[in-house]
Amino acid sequence: MIKRLTPLLFALGTLPVLAQQTPKPDPTQAYSLLDGKTIIKTNPFSDIFGNLNLKVERIITDGLSAQLSVFASPGNSNGEQIGAFHNVAPVISNTALYPYQPKYIAFSPQIRWYLNDGLGYGFYIHAYYHFQRNEFNDQVMRSTAMYGSALDDARLNYNGHSTMHAVGFGIGAQWLFGRRKNIVLDWYIAGIGRGFVRGDLYGSFIPPANRNNFEEAFRGSLPNDGRDAEISYNKEGHTVRITNIKYQAYVLDMGLSIGFRF
């Protein structure tokens, strides 16, 4: 009888020890980096077109993060450049997939709210400020006007620059992939904003026949019909400088970025 009870008592005595054993970790959690609070991303499609970009996102708390984006194009494209004073697009996109870009640099800080309180993943909405400076080279502005019975043509070859300040908002979604959940895919679905632009230009012109007033030839060709723009020109040297060019523009953005979280 004692021999039968001894193994039974031994087994019962080991139950508390077995109950205290640490459970095996979940392999998904063991290899995850869900506590990582810094994300570095880039849009490879913009990079292919020579429009470099870098985004750094920092998780602040559940469902809230801050991001700083930097965009740059190191050189001007040949030919007509989008956004030049004679070619002001109704929409300026900082994803910049359009190949005819001027030389520019831009900064865009933003605040993100993740709808599922995720730490850098899930659907989000964000608000942003956007600063951008453009430089234009070898651009051509043409003007035609009727004086009496004569149709006069003028051409202005110019260089210039512009500065934009804009604010807006957008929506997107971000996912984590990989064994360690450290590969990031950020789909910027759509964003829209409103910007205020100011710029200057200088260049040389070919004056039209019987033209007595250069301003009448080109003020109407400027953005916002050249309101508040100041034009100074040298008729003998065929040079002109136009300052205080002001207008408003929409900002539309979308894109896909990939990166790493740590």
ABEGO torsion letter per residue (X at the ends): XAAAAAAAAAAAAAAAAAAABBBBBBAAAAABAAABABBBBBBAAAAAAGBBBBBBBBBABBGBBBBBBBBBBABBBBEBBBGBAAABBABBBAAGABABBBBBBBBBBBBBBBAAGBBGBEBBBBBBBBBBBBBBBGBBBBBBBBBEABBBBBBBBBBBBBBBBBBBBBBBBBBBBEAAGABBBBBBABBBBBBBBBBBBBEBBBBBBGBABAAAAAAAABBGGGBGBBBBBBAAAGBBBBBGBBBBBBBBBBEBBBBBBX
